[in-house]
Amino acid sequence: MKINAILMASGLSTRMGENKLFLDFKDKKIYQHTLDLLKELDLNKVIVVSSYDKILKEAEEMGFVSILNEDNEVGKSSSIKLGVRECDDEAMMFFVADQPLLTIETCNKLIDAYKEKELITYPVVNDRRGAPVIFPNSYKDGLYNLEGDQGGMILAYKQEVNKVEIRDESELLDIDTVKAYEDMKEKYE
């Protein structure tokens, strides 16, 4: 069974006031943490969907498939659709580019859980759901039909899913505000 990674890196960072993906954290840009993580995972193909040339160029240099998202103002569904279009019959593991504390161990735990039971699979800590999320290929049409800022989790409603417990809530931390960024730097840098 093959799993493709789809990294969504097209956000507008409207709550942040500046592009959070290009902020510094632990001697790298925020997005570079996820690119480096993806290089370490055993995945069929890594697809990077971004509106930013710098991210696409770097992804290409790493051997990843790079796709320009020219419709990022539509919302996350635009990145989802572009990534899904690049998949054949593989499962799809969706990553966001603003989770710099996500670990290889957690990603492998998710992949192992998915391989045991091919269901929508995602990490949880204290009932808080996070990313990355793995979707079986049978959800391809549903993902492709999302609109606006809809995410794929609406497809999980009333479905049997794999909830993978992880210990460290910081791994699910994404940066949406200046305060969240400053707090993360203070606590983890």
N, C-alpha and C positions, 0 to 999 in steps of 0.2 A: 504494500500500500504506500502510495506516494503522498507527500504533503508539500505543498508550495507555501512559501511565506509571502504575504502581501504587506509591505510597510506603507502606511498612509502618512505622508509628510507634506500635506498641502494646506494645512490649517492657516487661517488668517490671523490668529492670535489676537482677536478683537478685545478680549478681556485684559490682555497683557499690556497692550499699548505699543508693543514692539514685537518683532518675530522671536518668539521664545526658542525656536529650534536653533537659533544662532547665538544664544547666550552661552557663556562659559560655565563649565562645571567640571571639576577635577581635571583640569588641563586639556579639555576637549570641548567641542560644541555639544549641546544637548543631543542633537540627532546622531552624532558620531558614536555615541555609546550604543545606540540600537544597531547601527550598521556593523559595528565591531562584534556585537553579540550574534547577529545573524550569520556572520562569517564562521562562527564557531559551531553552529548547529548543523545537524545532519538532515538537510532538507533537499527536496528534489530541485527546486528552483526558487530564487529570491527575486521578487518583483517589487520595485520601489516606485511608488506613484507620488510625484511631487510637482509643485508649481514653481520650484526653485532650481535654477540651473546648477548652482553650486552642489546641491545635494545629488541631483541626477548625474552630474559628471563624476562625483566621487563614487557613487554607487556603480556606475559603469566601469570605473577603474578597478573596482573590487570584483568584477565579473558578474554583477547582478543585471537583471533586465530593468531598464530605466524607462518610465513612461511619464511624459509631460501631462499634467492636469491643467488645462486652460480654463476649467469651469469651477475653480475652487470656491467661488462665491455661492455656488449652488448648495454647498454643504457636503458632509462626509459621503453621501451616496455617490457623488461623482467619482471619488477615489475608489470606492468599493467596486463600482461598475468597471472602471478601467482595469483594476487588478483581476477581477473575475474573468474578464474577456481574455486574459492571457493564460487562463487555466483550461486544461482539457478535462481529463477525468480524475484529477487529483483533488484531495482534500485541500482546504484553504485555511491557513493560519494567519489571522489578521493582527498586525502589530501597529502600535502608535509610536510616533517618533519622539514623544516627550516623557518617556519612562526610563530615565537613566539609571535607576537602581534595580531594574529587572535583572535577574540572574539566569545563567545557563541552566542551573539546577532546576529552577522553576519551569523553564521552557521544556526541558527534557521530561519533567514530571507530567506536564500537560500532554506531550507527545506520547508518552508511555500509556497514560490513561486513555487517550484517544485510540491507540492501537489495540487496547484491551476491549474497548467498547466504542464503536464508531458512532458517537453521538456528538452534538454540540458540546464543546469542552472549554471550560474557562476556570481561572483561579478565583478563589474566595478566601477572605480573611474576615472573621467575625461577621459573617453574613454580607460583607461588602464584596460585590462582584467587580472583576477587573479584566484587563487585557494582558496577554493576547488571548484571542478566542479562535478555536478551531471549528470549522464547519465542514461536515461531510459534503461531497460533491453533489449530493441530492438536493442541497439548498441553493445550488448555483442560480437557478431561475428566480427564486425568491430574492436572493441578494441582488440580482440584476434588475429587479423591479422596484427596488427601494427608491424613494424620492426625497429630495431636499436634504435635510440634516438627519434623516432616519439612519439608524445604525442597524446592523444585522440582528441584534439581540431581540428585536420585536418578533423575529421568526422563532425564537426559543419559547415563546409564551405557550403554556400548556403542552410542552414537549418534554419527553424524558431527556435529561442532560447529564453530563459529567461535571460535577462541581469538585474541583481539585483544591483541597485545603492547603494553604501555604502558611508559614509561620510569621513572616515579616511583612507587615502592612506597608512598609516603606517601598516595597517593590511595585506596588500598585499606584504609587504616588505619581501623578502627572502634574505638570506645572501650568496653571491657568491664570495666575495673578502674580503681580510683583511680590506680594507678601509670601505667597507659596514658594516662589523662587528663592527669596532671601532666607526664609526659614529652612529650606532644603540645604542651601549652601552652608548656613550656620551649623546645622546639625550633622551633615554628612560629608562635608569637604575637609 
